[in-house]
Amino acid sequence: MAIPDFQSIMLPFLKLIGDGKEHSIREMIDKLSLHFHLTEDEKKQLLASGLQPVFENRVGWTRTHLKKAGLLESPRRSIIRITDRGKDLLKSNPSLVNMSLLKQYPEYLEFIGATSPSTDQNTTIELTENKNTPQDTLDYAYQKLRKTLAQDLLVKIKAMPASFFEGLVVKLLVKMGYGGSLKDAGSQTRLTKDEGIDGVIKEDKLGLDIIYIQAKRWDNTTIGRPEIQKFVGALAGQGAKKGVFITTSTFTADAREYVPRNETKIVLIDGVELAQYMIDYNLGVSVKSTYELKEIDSDFFDAE
């Protein structure tokens, strides 16, 4: 099943700690992942920041909302237990626990800002009905901006000359750590007949091995297996064993699945992957804004 939103986790969370015993956050995450039948891939799925699994983040927000409503407490770091208020709520046998239900508690109303005279009513309704955590919302906005930027990058690249694209590919591989400096690491082939090779780059700073590059600045033409086989042939003509085929277009499934019978290793990078790499390694893009997401440093407050 899909990873549940943090409000859907509230009732199972409360029932699991309803025994009145102390439970660790790690224990709750493990038990809840079993409750929701999450796969290993779902448990490992990370936020856009890459710093925390999505499910663990949502369990954390569930804990925060239940705690702010006075339904659970933390007797010590990373340990939680149900309160008398929480037990009373479970005795009422609720079919659902969500933000709307938690609004019956004054502490929770204060937490979401619903008692502030300056709070806009629409904002309060949005907080109550939104199934996403603030982290989910930030991640969604980030991914949306990143996707738009990637699309704009591809449009810009496709409008440039083929020679520009070939140089861009070499620069990207240097940015990714191949060969050291641009001056020493990579170059475009400037031969009229390049025999299917658009660039070369040293695999390491010492130049112990060379990676050959094929760059196709194509628009809507999907690259099939025959093109990859031609590239493998071009590598054989150079006595090479390693190659990178980069395009602004896409590859067919046959092209992706093709594996040369010899020792040649080929890496395929399509337009979407190319744009993402450019964003990751700051090639052709610049930082417009930077936001830092901070949390309480528990070690600081636990220090004696």
N, C-alpha and C positions, 0 to 999 in steps of 0.2 A: 504494500500500500504506500501511498505518498506520505511524506513526512507531515504529521499533523501540525496545525497552527497552535500557538501557545494557549489559546483559550480552550481548545479541545483537550489539552493536557490537564486542565485544572481539576476536573472531577476524579479521573484516575489517580492523579497525584495525591489528592486529599484522601482517597480511599486507602492508598498504599501506606500512608502514615497514620491511618486511623487507629492503629493498634496501641497508640500512646507511647511507643518506644522511640528511642533516638535512632535516627537514620542519617547516613552520610549522603552528600549530594551525589557522589559517584554511584552509590548503591541505587539511588532513585533513578538515575539516568539509565542504568543497566536494566532495572526492573521495568521501567516505562518503555524502553526499546523492545523488550519482550512482549509487553502488553499490546503494543501497536504492531507487532510482527514486522519490525523493520529489518531489511536486508543489511548485509555487511556494507554494501555500497551506500545505502541510505544513511547508515550510522557514520560513515566516513565523509559524507558530502560536506564540503566546507563553505563557509560564508565567502563572499566576494573578496574579503580582506585576506582570506587564507589562514586566518589566525585561530579559528575555532570551528568545530563541526556545527552545522545548522541545528541539529536536534538538541545538542547540549546547550546551545545558546537559547533555544526556545524553552527548554526545561528551566533554565536560569531565570528567564523572565516570568515564567509561571510561578516559581518560588517567590519572586519579588512581589508580584501582585497578591498572592495569597498571604504573604507576610504583612504587607501594607494593610490588608483587610483584617488583620489580627487573627487569622485562622491557623497560623503556625508561628513558631518562634525558633530562634537559633541560640541555644544555650551556650554554644561555643563555635569556633570557626569550622565551617563546612559541615556542621551538624544541625539537623532540624528535627522538630517534633510537633505534633498537633497540639493546639491549645483547647481549652474548654469550649471556646466559641466555635472552633472547628468541629469539635465532637458534636455540639448541638446542631450544627448545620447538617452533618451527616445523618443524625437521628431523624431529621425531617425528610430524609430520602429524596434529595433533589435529583431530578432527571438530567439537569445540566447545571454546571457552574461556569459562569462567564462574567465579564465585566459589568453587565447589566445587573446581575444578581449581587455582585459585590458592592454595588452602590448603596445598599441598605446600611452599610457601616460608615459612620462619620469619618473615621480615619482614612478610609479608602477614598471618600469624596474629596477630602483634603489632598490626598496624594495625586489624584487626577486633575485637581484644580477646579472642581465643579462648584466649590463654595466661594471662590474668589469673585468679588463684584466685577472685576475687569475681564473675567473669562467669557469668551463668546459662546453662546449656547450651541452654535453649530460645531464649534471645536470640541465641546464636551460630547456631543452626539457622535462625532467622528472618532473620538478616542474610545468610546464604548463599543461602536460597531466594527471598528477596524480589527481584522483578525491577525494583522501583522504586528510583530514587535517593532520598536523603533529601529533596531538593527536590521530587520528585514526590509524596512522601508528605505533605509540608507543604501543597503546593498542593491535593492531593485533600481533605485535612481542611478546608482553608480554604473550598474550593468547596462542600463538604458542609454546613458551618456556614452559609455564605452562602445556600445554597438553602433550608435550613430556616428561616432568618430571613425570607427573602422570602415563603415560604409563610405564616408566622405574621403577617407584616405585612398580607397580603391578607385573611386571616381577620378581623383586627382592623378593617381599613378597612370591610369589608362589613357589619360589625356597627354601624357608626356611622351617624348620620343623613346624608341626601343633602347637606344644607347643609354638613356638616363636610367631606365629600369635595370639594365644589366649592372650599371654602377651601383645602384641602390642595393641590389642583392649582395654585392661584395661588401658594401659598407655595413649591411645588417649582420652578416656573418662575422665581421670584425667586431662589431658591437657585442655579439654573443660570446666573444672570447676566443675566436680562432685566430691564431697567428700573431697576436699582439697589436702593433700599430698598423694603420691603414697603409702606410708607406711600404712597410716590409711584408705585410701579410697577404694582401690580395691585389689582384689586377684584373682588368677586363682584357679579353683577347681582342686585339685590334687587327686581326687578319681578315682579309676579304672573304676567304674560305676558312671558317673556323672549325670545320669538320664536326659540327654539332656541339661545340664547347663555347660557352659564352663568357666564362671567367674561371679563374683558378685562385685558390686560397690555401695558405699553409694551415695544416691541422694544428700545429703548435708553434711556439715562438722559435724553436730551433729549425723548423722546416723539415722535420724528419719524414713527413708524409704530405701529400698534396691532395686536396679535394677539388674535384672538377664540378663546374656549375653549368646548368642549362636553365636559361631564363626565358619564359614565354609570356610576353605582355599581350595576352589574348583577352577578349571581352566575354562573349557568351559561348565560345566554342569549348566544349568539354574535351579534355585530353584523355585519350584512350591508351590501351596497352601498346599498340604499335609505336607510338611516340616514345614510350619508356624503353621499348626494345631497341629503338634507334639510338637512344642515349647510351644504353649499355654497350652497343656496338661501337659508339664513338669513344667510350672509355677504354674499350679493349684496344682500339687503335692507338691510344696514348699509353697503353700499358698501365692503366690506372685501375684501382680497385674500389674507389670511393667517389660517390657523386651525390649532388643535391639538385633536384629538379624543382624549380620554383615557378609558379604561375599566378597570374591575377585571376585565372579562371578556376575550374574545378577538374577533378579526376574521376573517371568512371570507376566502378567497383572492380572491374578487371585490371585496371591500371594499379589500383591500390593493392590488389592481391598478388600481383606478379612478383615472383622472386627469381632472380637469375640463378641458373644452375651452377655457375662458377662462384668464386669467392667475392664477387662484386657486391658492395652494399650501396643501396640507393635509398635516399630519404626524399619523400614527396611533401611539398608544402604548397597548399592551395591559397587562393586569394584571402579567404577568411583567416587562415592561420598566419599568413604573411602580415596582414594588418594588425593582428593581435601581437605578434612579435615586435612589430614596429612600435606599438604603444608601450609594450613591456620594457623595451630597450631605448625608449626616447629617441627614435629616429624619425625625423619628419614631423615631430610633434613637440610641443612645449607645455610646461606645467602652467595652468591658469590659476588654480586655487589648490590649497592644501588644507585638509581638515584632520585634526587629531582626535581620535575617540579614546577617552580615558575612563578608568574605573578606579575604585578604591584599592589602595595598596594595603592588603590585610596584614602583611608582614610588618609594615610600619607601625600599625596600631597594636600588634601583638608583641612588639619588642618591649622588653623590661627595662 
